[in-house]
Amino acid sequence: MFSREEKFLIFLLSLVQFTHIVDFMIVMPLGPTLMKELEISPAQFGLLVSSYTLCAGASGFFASLFLDRFDRKQSLIFFFSGFTIGTLLCGVSNQYASLLFFRSVTGAFGGILNALSMAIISDRIEYSRRGTAMGFLSTSFSVASIFGVPFSLFLANHFGWQSTFYFLGAIAALCAIALNWKVPSMRDHLAHRLEKNIFSPLQDILKNKTQINSLIFMFFLMFGHFTIIPFLSASLVANAGVQNQDLPLVYLFGGLCSMIFSPLLGRLSDRHGKHQVFTLSVLMSLLPIFLITHLSVNSLWVILSISSVFFILAGGRMIPAQAMISSLAPPQQRGSFMSVMSSVQQLTMATGSYIASLIVHKNEAGQLINYSLVGYIAMFSSLISMYLAWGIKTSEASKN
């Protein structure tokens, strides 16, 4: 299916994604520790979490203005190096102000990594095999859930919260060295580039109806996912009766199942069509979305079964979706388009989380109320994304 060079490239990009995902996720479970040691309020901690996503979204729009003017490899090394340095500096921060600043810096550099990874995969892997490549790339999220976050928390509990960032920074530094040493230059997209004004990448996107539609499509898809995610753990504990010590099992089983099924979803996308597999994934995801947002006290195995199916289908929808949008821009514009797409994803994550926080509340018994309403919103948003997907005409679909 893939050559040795392609496999190594996918592995390195997966490692880039792994460090980026764990770095983004780890601050949330570190909340109690950070609030105690830095003596900050919940509102200040909320700003610490959101600063990463907001800066990532803003940097995506800014990077779209120039990302296609440079070698893909050099761009990846530049932004990944900035991300690595920012992560290490978070580890040496011992005050709230400095940690907030360096989290913002890390987000600004890290927000470009997904766009560059998608652009590189799209440049190097033809459309007929791209779903499979995206499937393997998405396993980085599973590994982050199974190993990255739990091990980072282990380090934080035994060696202090700063050790988490040293661990991630060390892995990122080794990955950056491997990228510089083993990955060849990627300049093919520059051959057909026309010199235009600095705002031409955004102007080209605004003039392209298909690309605009794909951004709207991605908004509804991400919104339907990230209205649920922020309160998933809290609802399992408060509403479904999961004990705190059993909560890691939810992510362990969910991550393992996703690791197994993500490559399969990618292969099915290549074999039977991206649109078809995406549609089926959305329809099948409606039931676990409904169940997980309506859970009451139940046995742990029932909860693990429902949550694992949710991880597989709700998260797995991104694989054919990313494969579809990867073909919507020519190589000379792909980096800019992917950067704007990544920015929309980041800002939608923040929007979905914020709107969910306005809807979900705790009652006197400590249960979360209105989480079921969030589930209905997510289901409706998912169906809108399914409808919009069929309006996206992939420019390389004939190669599928």
C-alpha positions as CSV (number, residue, x, y, z in Angstrom):
1,M,0.0,0.0,0.0
2,F,2.7,2.5,1.0
3,S,6.4,2.6,0.3
4,R,9.0,2.6,3.1
5,E,9.5,6.3,2.7
6,E,5.8,7.0,2.8
7,K,5.4,4.8,5.9
8,F,8.2,6.7,7.7
9,L,6.7,10.1,6.7
10,I,3.3,9.0,8.0
11,F,4.9,7.8,11.2
12,L,6.7,11.1,11.8
13,L,3.6,13.2,11.1
14,S,1.7,10.9,13.5
15,L,4.4,11.7,16.1
16,V,4.0,15.4,15.4
17,Q,0.2,15.0,15.9
18,F,0.7,13.0,19.1
19,T,2.8,15.7,20.8
20,H,0.4,18.4,19.7
21,I,-2.7,16.5,20.9
22,V,-1.2,15.6,24.3
23,D,0.0,19.1,24.8
24,F,-3.4,20.5,24.1
25,M,-5.3,17.9,26.2
26,I,-3.0,17.6,29.3
27,V,-3.7,21.1,30.8
28,M,-7.4,20.2,31.5
29,P,-6.7,17.2,33.9
30,L,-3.9,19.3,35.5
31,G,-6.5,21.9,36.5
32,P,-6.7,21.1,40.2
33,T,-2.9,21.0,40.5
34,L,-2.4,24.2,38.6
35,M,-5.1,26.1,40.5
36,K,-3.6,25.0,43.8
37,E,0.1,25.6,43.1
38,L,-0.3,28.8,41.1
39,E,-3.1,30.1,43.3
40,I,-5.4,30.9,40.5
41,S,-9.2,31.0,40.2
42,P,-11.3,28.7,38.0
43,A,-11.9,31.7,35.6
44,Q,-8.1,32.2,35.3
45,F,-7.7,28.5,34.6
46,G,-10.4,28.6,32.0
47,L,-8.5,31.4,30.2
48,L,-5.3,29.3,30.4
49,V,-7.1,26.4,28.6
50,S,-8.8,28.6,26.0
51,S,-5.7,30.7,25.2
52,Y,-4.1,27.8,23.4
53,T,-7.1,27.2,21.1
54,L,-7.8,30.9,20.5
55,C,-4.1,31.6,19.5
56,A,-4.1,28.4,17.4
57,G,-7.2,29.7,15.5
58,A,-5.8,33.2,15.0
59,S,-2.4,31.9,13.8
60,G,-4.1,29.7,11.2
61,F,-5.6,32.7,9.5
62,F,-2.3,34.6,9.6
63,A,-0.3,31.6,8.3
64,S,-2.6,31.2,5.4
65,L,-1.2,34.3,3.9
66,F,2.3,32.9,3.3
67,L,2.3,29.2,4.0
68,D,2.4,28.2,0.3
69,R,5.4,30.4,-0.4
70,F,7.9,28.1,1.3
71,D,9.2,24.5,1.3
72,R,6.7,22.3,3.2
73,K,9.5,20.6,5.1
74,Q,11.1,23.9,6.2
75,S,7.7,25.3,7.3
76,L,6.9,22.2,9.3
77,I,10.3,22.3,11.1
78,F,9.9,26.0,11.8
79,F,6.5,25.7,13.4
80,F,7.2,22.5,15.1
81,S,10.4,23.9,16.6
82,G,8.4,26.9,17.9
83,F,5.9,24.5,19.4
84,T,8.7,22.5,21.0
85,I,10.4,25.6,22.5
86,G,7.0,26.9,23.8
87,T,6.3,23.5,25.4
88,L,9.6,23.4,27.2
89,L,9.2,27.0,28.4
90,C,5.8,26.0,29.9
91,G,7.8,23.6,32.0
92,V,10.1,26.4,33.4
93,S,7.1,28.7,34.1
94,N,6.4,29.1,37.8
95,Q,3.9,32.0,37.6
96,Y,0.5,32.2,36.1
97,A,1.3,35.2,33.8
98,S,4.4,33.4,32.3
99,L,2.5,30.1,31.9
100,L,-0.4,31.9,30.2
101,F,2.0,33.6,27.8
102,F,3.9,30.5,26.9
103,R,0.7,28.5,26.4
104,S,-0.4,31.2,24.0
105,V,2.9,30.9,22.1
106,T,2.7,27.1,22.0
107,G,-0.8,27.3,20.6
108,A,0.2,29.9,18.0
109,F,2.9,27.5,16.6
110,G,1.0,24.3,17.3
111,G,-2.2,25.5,15.5
112,I,-0.4,25.2,12.2
113,L,0.9,21.7,12.6
114,N,-2.3,19.9,11.7
115,A,-2.7,22.0,8.5
116,L,0.9,21.3,7.4
117,S,0.5,17.6,8.1
118,M,-2.7,17.5,6.0
119,A,-1.0,19.4,3.2
120,I,2.0,17.1,3.2
121,I,-0.1,14.0,3.2
122,S,-2.2,15.5,0.3
123,D,1.0,16.4,-1.7
124,R,2.6,13.0,-1.2
125,I,-0.3,10.5,-1.2
126,E,-2.7,10.3,-4.1
127,Y,-6.4,10.6,-3.4
128,S,-7.1,6.9,-4.0
129,R,-4.9,6.0,-0.9
130,R,-5.4,9.1,1.1
131,G,-8.2,7.8,3.3
132,T,-6.0,5.0,4.5
133,A,-3.2,7.5,5.2
134,M,-5.6,9.7,7.2
135,G,-6.8,6.7,9.1
136,F,-3.2,5.9,10.2
137,L,-2.6,9.5,11.0
138,S,-5.7,9.7,13.2
139,T,-4.4,6.9,15.4
140,S,-2.2,9.5,17.0
141,F,-5.3,10.7,18.9
142,S,-5.8,7.2,20.2
143,V,-2.2,6.8,21.3
144,A,-2.5,10.2,23.0
145,S,-5.6,8.9,24.9
146,I,-4.2,5.5,25.8
147,F,-0.6,6.4,26.6
148,G,0.2,10.1,26.3
149,V,-2.3,11.7,28.7
150,P,-2.1,8.9,31.4
151,F,1.7,8.8,31.4
152,S,1.9,12.6,31.5
153,L,-0.4,12.6,34.5
154,F,1.8,9.9,36.1
155,L,4.8,12.2,35.6
156,A,2.9,15.2,37.0
157,N,1.8,13.2,40.1
158,H,5.3,11.9,40.9
159,F,7.7,14.6,39.6
160,G,5.6,17.8,39.4
161,W,3.4,19.2,36.7
162,Q,6.4,20.8,34.9
163,S,7.8,17.3,34.1
164,T,4.9,16.8,31.8
165,F,6.0,19.6,29.5
166,Y,9.7,18.4,29.7
167,F,8.6,14.9,28.5
168,L,6.6,16.3,25.6
169,G,9.3,18.8,24.7
170,A,11.9,16.0,24.6
171,I,9.8,13.8,22.3
172,A,9.1,16.8,20.1
173,A,12.8,17.7,19.9
174,L,13.8,14.2,18.8
175,C,11.0,14.2,16.2
176,A,12.2,17.6,14.9
177,I,15.7,16.2,14.4
178,A,14.3,13.2,12.5
179,L,12.2,15.4,10.3
180,N,15.2,17.5,9.4
181,W,17.5,14.5,8.9
182,K,15.2,12.0,7.0
183,V,12.4,14.0,5.3
184,P,13.3,15.3,1.8
185,S,12.6,18.8,0.6
186,M,9.0,19.4,-0.5
187,R,8.9,22.2,-3.1
188,D,6.8,20.8,-5.9
189,H,3.9,23.1,-5.0
190,L,6.1,26.1,-5.7
191,A,6.6,25.2,-9.4
192,H,3.1,26.5,-10.5
193,R,2.8,29.3,-8.0
194,L,2.0,32.7,-9.3
195,E,3.3,35.8,-7.5
196,K,0.3,37.7,-6.1
197,N,-0.4,40.1,-3.3
198,I,-0.2,38.9,0.2
199,F,-4.0,38.6,0.7
200,S,-4.5,36.5,-2.5
201,P,-4.7,33.2,-0.7
202,L,-7.7,34.4,1.3
203,Q,-9.2,36.0,-1.8
204,D,-8.8,32.8,-3.7
205,I,-10.7,30.9,-0.9
206,L,-13.5,33.5,-0.8
207,K,-13.9,33.2,-4.6
208,N,-14.2,29.4,-4.4
209,K,-17.7,28.3,-3.6
210,T,-16.7,24.7,-3.0
211,Q,-14.0,25.7,-0.5
212,I,-16.4,28.0,1.3
213,N,-18.9,25.2,1.5
214,S,-16.3,22.9,2.9
215,L,-15.4,25.4,5.7
216,I,-19.1,25.6,6.6
217,F,-19.3,21.8,6.5
218,M,-16.3,21.5,8.9
219,F,-17.9,24.0,11.3
220,F,-21.0,21.9,11.7
221,L,-19.0,18.7,11.9
222,M,-16.7,20.0,14.6
223,F,-19.5,21.8,16.5
224,G,-21.4,18.5,16.6
225,H,-18.5,16.9,18.4
226,F,-17.1,19.6,20.7
227,T,-20.4,20.5,22.3
228,I,-20.3,16.9,23.8
229,I,-16.6,16.4,24.6
230,P,-16.0,19.1,27.3
231,F,-18.5,17.6,29.7
232,L,-18.1,13.9,28.7
233,S,-16.0,12.9,31.7
234,A,-18.0,15.1,34.1
235,S,-21.3,13.6,32.9
236,L,-20.1,10.0,33.2
237,V,-19.1,10.7,36.9
238,A,-22.1,12.8,37.9
239,N,-24.9,11.2,35.9
240,A,-23.7,7.7,35.0
241,G,-22.1,6.9,38.3
242,V,-18.6,6.2,37.0
243,Q,-16.0,6.4,39.8
244,N,-13.1,8.8,39.4
245,Q,-10.6,5.9,39.6
246,D,-12.4,4.1,36.7
247,L,-12.6,7.1,34.4
248,P,-9.2,6.4,32.7
249,L,-10.8,3.1,31.6
250,V,-13.2,5.0,29.4
251,Y,-10.3,6.6,27.5
252,L,-8.2,3.4,27.5
253,F,-11.0,1.3,25.9
254,G,-12.1,4.1,23.6
255,G,-8.6,4.8,22.5
256,L,-7.8,1.1,21.9
257,C,-11.0,0.7,19.8
258,S,-10.3,3.8,17.8
259,M,-6.7,2.6,17.1
260,I,-8.1,-0.6,15.7
261,F,-11.0,0.8,13.7
262,S,-9.5,4.1,12.4
263,P,-7.2,2.5,9.8
264,L,-10.2,0.3,8.8
265,L,-12.4,3.3,8.2
266,G,-9.6,4.8,6.1
267,R,-9.4,1.7,3.9
268,L,-13.2,1.6,3.6
269,S,-13.2,5.3,2.5
270,D,-10.7,4.5,-0.3
271,R,-12.5,1.4,-1.4
272,H,-16.1,2.5,-1.2
273,G,-15.9,6.3,-1.5
274,K,-15.3,9.0,1.0
275,H,-18.8,10.5,0.9
276,Q,-20.5,7.2,1.3
277,V,-18.4,6.1,4.3
278,F,-18.8,9.6,5.9
279,T,-22.6,9.4,5.5
280,L,-22.7,6.0,7.0
281,S,-20.5,7.1,9.9
282,V,-22.7,10.0,10.7
283,L,-25.9,8.0,10.7
284,M,-24.4,5.3,12.9
285,S,-22.9,7.9,15.3
286,L,-26.4,9.3,16.1
287,L,-27.3,6.4,18.4
288,P,-24.1,6.5,20.6
289,I,-24.4,10.3,20.8
290,F,-28.0,9.9,22.0
291,L,-27.1,7.2,24.5
292,I,-24.0,8.9,26.0
293,T,-25.8,12.1,26.5
294,H,-28.7,10.4,28.2
295,L,-26.8,8.0,30.4
296,S,-28.1,7.3,33.9
297,V,-26.4,5.2,36.6
298,N,-25.5,1.9,34.9
299,S,-22.9,-0.9,35.1
300,L,-19.3,0.0,34.1
301,W,-19.3,-2.4,31.2
302,V,-22.4,-1.0,29.6
303,I,-20.9,2.5,29.9
304,L,-17.5,1.4,28.5
305,S,-19.4,-0.3,25.6
306,I,-21.3,2.9,24.7
307,S,-18.4,5.2,25.2
308,S,-16.1,3.0,23.0
309,V,-18.6,3.0,20.2
310,F,-18.9,6.8,20.5
311,F,-15.1,7.1,20.2
312,I,-15.1,4.9,17.1
313,L,-17.9,6.5,15.2
314,A,-18.1,10.1,16.4
315,G,-14.3,10.5,16.1
316,G,-14.0,8.3,13.0
317,R,-16.2,10.7,10.9
318,M,-13.1,12.9,10.7
319,I,-11.2,10.4,8.6
320,P,-13.3,10.4,5.4
321,A,-14.1,14.1,6.0
322,Q,-10.4,15.1,6.0
323,A,-9.8,12.9,3.0
324,M,-12.6,14.7,1.1
325,I,-11.4,18.2,1.9
326,S,-7.8,17.4,1.1
327,S,-8.5,17.4,-2.6
328,L,-10.3,20.8,-2.7
329,A,-7.3,23.0,-3.3
330,P,-4.5,22.7,-5.9
331,P,-1.0,22.0,-4.5
332,Q,0.1,25.6,-4.8
333,Q,-2.8,26.7,-2.6
334,R,-3.2,23.7,-0.4
335,G,-1.2,24.9,2.6
336,S,-3.2,28.2,2.8
337,F,-6.5,26.4,2.5
338,M,-5.6,23.7,5.1
339,S,-4.4,26.5,7.4
340,V,-7.7,28.3,7.2
341,M,-9.5,25.0,7.6
342,S,-7.5,24.2,10.8
343,S,-8.3,27.7,12.1
344,V,-12.0,27.1,11.6
345,Q,-11.6,23.8,13.5
346,Q,-9.9,25.4,16.4
347,L,-12.3,28.3,16.7
348,T,-15.3,25.9,16.4
349,M,-13.9,23.8,19.2
350,A,-13.8,26.9,21.4
351,T,-17.3,28.0,20.3
352,G,-18.8,24.5,20.8
353,S,-17.3,24.2,24.3
354,Y,-18.5,27.7,25.3
355,I,-22.0,27.2,24.1
356,A,-22.2,23.8,25.9
357,S,-21.0,25.5,29.1
358,L,-24.0,27.9,28.8
359,I,-26.5,25.0,28.5
360,V,-25.2,22.5,31.0
361,H,-25.6,23.1,34.7
362,K,-25.4,21.2,38.0
363,N,-28.4,20.6,40.2
364,E,-28.3,20.4,44.0
365,A,-27.6,16.7,43.8
366,G,-24.5,17.3,41.7
367,Q,-25.9,15.9,38.5
368,L,-25.4,17.6,35.2
369,I,-28.7,18.8,33.7
370,N,-29.4,19.7,30.1
371,Y,-26.6,17.5,28.8
372,S,-29.3,15.6,26.9
373,L,-30.1,18.9,25.1
374,V,-26.5,19.2,24.1
375,G,-26.8,15.7,22.6
376,Y,-29.8,16.8,20.5
377,I,-27.8,19.8,19.3
378,A,-24.9,17.6,18.4
379,M,-27.1,15.2,16.5
380,F,-28.7,18.0,14.5
381,S,-25.4,19.6,13.7
382,S,-24.0,16.2,12.5
383,L,-27.0,15.7,10.2
384,I,-26.4,19.2,8.7
385,S,-22.8,18.3,8.1
386,M,-23.9,15.1,6.4
387,Y,-26.2,17.1,4.1
388,L,-23.4,19.6,3.3
389,A,-20.9,16.9,2.6
390,W,-22.8,15.8,-0.6
391,G,-22.4,19.4,-1.9
392,I,-18.6,19.1,-1.8
393,K,-17.3,18.0,-5.2
394,T,-13.8,16.7,-4.8
395,S,-11.5,17.7,-7.6
396,E,-9.8,14.3,-7.5
397,A,-12.8,12.1,-7.1
398,S,-12.3,10.6,-10.5
399,K,-9.1,9.0,-9.2
400,N,-10.9,7.2,-6.4
